[in-house]
Amino acid sequence: MYSDRDAALEQAGTMAMKLGEAFCVVSGRKNGVLIYRIYPLEGFGLPSGGTLEEVVHPRVQRRDVEPPEKISTNGF
């Protein structure tokens, strides 16, 4: 949780670069105080009462490594 929007955006940018995936900054109120939270974009669902502030994308997207081809051991 962050009380400052800029701090939340900075942390979301750091996490996006580190993990290679997009993150969302969402604002909401807790006990009458405006707070910001960071959620990964993959599988994202907006929490009730939350407002999507911004989506931070990494400069370089993470690539999923494909498994090597299975090589048959029967000579073919």
C-alpha positions as CSV (number, residue, x, y, z in Angstrom):
1,M,0.0,0.0,0.0
2,Y,1.2,3.5,-0.9
3,S,-0.2,6.8,0.2
4,D,1.6,8.6,-2.7
5,R,0.6,8.0,-6.4
6,D,4.1,8.8,-7.6
7,A,5.7,6.2,-5.2
8,A,3.3,3.6,-6.4
9,L,4.0,4.3,-10.1
10,E,7.8,4.2,-9.4
11,Q,7.5,0.8,-7.6
12,A,5.2,-0.5,-10.4
13,G,7.8,0.5,-13.0
14,T,10.6,-1.2,-11.0
15,M,8.6,-4.4,-10.7
16,A,7.7,-4.3,-14.4
17,M,11.3,-4.0,-15.5
18,K,12.5,-6.6,-13.0
19,L,9.8,-9.2,-13.9
20,G,9.2,-8.3,-17.5
21,E,5.4,-8.0,-17.2
22,A,2.9,-5.2,-16.9
23,F,1.6,-3.9,-13.5
24,C,-1.5,-1.8,-12.6
25,V,-1.7,1.0,-10.1
26,V,-5.2,1.0,-8.4
27,S,-6.5,3.6,-6.1
28,G,-9.1,3.2,-3.4
29,R,-10.1,4.3,0.0
30,K,-9.4,2.6,3.3
31,N,-10.8,4.2,6.5
32,G,-11.5,7.4,4.4
33,V,-7.8,7.7,3.3
34,L,-6.9,7.4,-0.4
35,I,-4.3,4.6,-0.9
36,Y,-2.7,3.0,-4.0
37,R,-1.9,-0.6,-4.6
38,I,0.0,-2.5,-7.3
39,Y,-1.3,-5.5,-9.0
40,P,0.1,-7.6,-11.9
41,L,-1.9,-7.1,-15.1
42,E,-2.0,-10.9,-15.9
43,G,-5.1,-12.2,-14.2
44,F,-6.1,-8.7,-13.1
45,G,-9.5,-8.1,-11.7
46,L,-10.4,-4.6,-10.4
47,P,-11.2,-4.8,-6.7
48,S,-14.6,-3.5,-5.6
49,G,-14.4,0.3,-5.0
50,G,-11.1,0.5,-6.8
51,T,-10.2,2.9,-9.6
52,L,-7.6,1.9,-12.2
53,E,-5.0,4.7,-12.2
54,E,-2.4,3.5,-14.7
55,V,-0.9,0.5,-16.3
56,V,2.9,0.3,-16.4
57,H,4.4,-1.8,-19.2
58,P,8.1,-3.0,-19.2
59,R,10.4,-1.9,-21.9
60,V,11.3,-5.5,-22.7
61,Q,8.6,-8.2,-22.5
62,R,9.5,-11.5,-20.8
63,R,9.5,-14.4,-23.2
64,D,8.3,-17.8,-22.1
65,V,11.0,-20.4,-23.0
66,E,9.7,-23.2,-25.2
67,P,10.6,-26.7,-24.1
68,P,13.1,-28.4,-26.4
69,E,11.8,-30.7,-29.1
70,K,11.4,-34.3,-28.0
71,I,13.9,-36.4,-29.9
72,S,12.9,-39.9,-30.5
73,T,15.1,-42.6,-29.2
74,N,14.0,-45.2,-31.7
75,G,16.3,-44.0,-34.5
76,F,13.7,-42.0,-36.5
